[in-house]
Amino acid sequence: MHWFQEEEKNPHTNRKNHQPSSTTAAPPSHSTAATRLDQLVALDYSAPSDYCILSCLASLKALEYIYLSDDNNPRELPLSGASLGSSFASVTGFYVLLGMGSALETLCGQAYGAKQYHMLGVHTQRAILTLLGLSIPLAIIWYNTSTILILLHQNHEIATEAGVFNRWMIPSLFAYGILQCLNRFLQTQNNIIPMLICSGFTALLHVLVCWVLVFKIKLGIKGAALAITISNWVNVLLFAIYVRLSPACKKTWTGFSKEALHDILSFLKLAVPSAIMICLEYWSFEMVVLLAGLLPNPKLETSVLSISLNTCWLVYMISVGLGGTISTRVSNELGAGSPYGARLALRVMIIVALSEGTIIAITTILVRNVWGKLYSKEEEVIRYVAKMMLLLALSDFLDGFQCVLSGAARGCGWQNLCSFINLGAYYLVGIPSAVLFAFVFHFGGKGLWMGIICGLSVQVVALVIVNLRADWKKEANKAVRGAQRGGSVIVEEEEEL
């Protein structure tokens, strides 16, 4: 069914008793549609805060790179070590937890739309327990970072620095898992401002903590990692206090429930595909940093690719925020039995994403000659970054469109399907193209990013086709039944898409 096709009238949703039926709601009137549009736009203004945790992490990484590169010691080794360590930590830890936690976008979002408020707390507690348990083996991997990187033929000095960095970041792994769950818990209720305030305060605090640990106490790379750990746990504390005390969460957080200890397998059936979906995409971006270590002059290539990746992440947060917004709106509307509302939200957000992508791309091109100076004083690095920014402009434009389509897919519970799309786009097209451009055609780091753009383009085309073929009435019926049965039907029927 096309996004813009009008639906037949079907006024069977019982909102009076807050119990959506298995049939879909009628298309809203012009005034109702306008109201929903206003709500979507209002939510979109705060879109980056939907993923403020990830944005905060990217900001912290940017700050630590700046601090390390401004040291009086040789600059490239600490920067390269922190860059490679952060990339390895993201690939083996942060992205896994981010992906697992994103299952709550479907479960909590549809439960909230279906007025099953208490289930938001149950789903969130179940996810926290699962992610904390998963963090233990991930922490063991982090502890052995240097050994693993050396086995992957990375530069010995850089790998050693990366290992030190990640060992000091291990406590932040457990905090990050909790943050992802609390983030989705609030996001799916459209409770945006507290997220923005808490993470904004944490980011400001991090500036002070990082400055003290790196410059005053002279901990160097250890201080940068420890600062992230402290900041993440502060953010957990702020979120926990708000959820516990705020009247806005009174219906959705009713205290710890034994129900969270049951049906963990059902959660995993959606969480694992969610993790695969996100990891396959994000890993490909981080993989370019690892591949850069195999290029001639690995210190320069790794530093420039890491700066480029970090720049991409900072801009990407806007796109990810748009994806979080549409995921929330689509899941809420489907849970309420309103396919028209879900499709209307997607239509508006696509227009917003295209506009955002155009503005970001133009801005990226305009600042390309000065951006590298924020990270390094080395003229060679600055010139190289300026060349990379032209490629970043194109990938930034595509990211906005891709994030919105992926967000709609998460709101519908299509994680299984999207994981196959990402596998094909990035690992059958993207990474092979990157290797071809970088090592066969000798484009170096630029070639690696060109390959990523190829994979991103394939992903966008595939997601467009999936969303164009979606039967929104069927998705609304599925969401209503899934929410009424605690989310189990979502996974079962998603496989039939």
HELIX and SHEET records of a PDB file:
HELIX    1   1 HIS A   30  TYR A   45  1                                  16    
HELIX    2   2 ALA A   47  ASP A   50  1                                   4    
HELIX    3   3 CYS A   52  SER A   69  1                                  18    
HELIX    4   4 GLU A   76  ALA A   89  1                                  14    
HELIX    5   5 SER A   90  PHE A   94  3                                   5    
HELIX    6   6 TYR A   95  GLY A  101  1                                   7    
HELIX    7   7 ALA A  103  GLY A  113  1                                  11    
HELIX    8   8 HIS A  118  TYR A  143  1                                  26    
HELIX    9   9 THR A  145  LEU A  151  1                                   7    
HELIX   10  10 HIS A  156  GLN A  187  1                                  32    
HELIX   11  11 ILE A  193  TRP A  211  1                                  19    
HELIX   12  12 VAL A  212  LYS A  216  3                                   5    
HELIX   13  13 ILE A  221  LEU A  245  1                                  25    
HELIX   14  14 PRO A  247  CYS A  249  5                                   3    
HELIX   15  15 LYS A  258  LEU A  261  5                                   4    
HELIX   16  16 ILE A  264  ALA A  292  1                                  29    
HELIX   17  17 PRO A  298  GLY A  335  1                                  38    
HELIX   18  18 PRO A  339  LEU A  366  1                                  28    
HELIX   19  19 ARG A  368  TRP A  371  1                                   4    
HELIX   20  20 GLY A  372  LEU A  374  5                                   3    
HELIX   21  21 GLU A  379  CYS A  412  1                                  34    
HELIX   22  22 GLN A  415  ASN A  422  1                                   8    
HELIX   23  23 LEU A  423  GLY A  430  3                                   8    
HELIX   24  24 ILE A  431  VAL A  435  1                                   5    
HELIX   25  25 LEU A  436  VAL A  440  3                                   5    
HELIX   26  26 GLY A  445  LEU A  468  1                                  24    
HELIX   27  27 TRP A  472  GLN A  484  1                                  13    
HELIX   28  28 SER A  488  GLU A  494  1                                   7    
END                                                                             
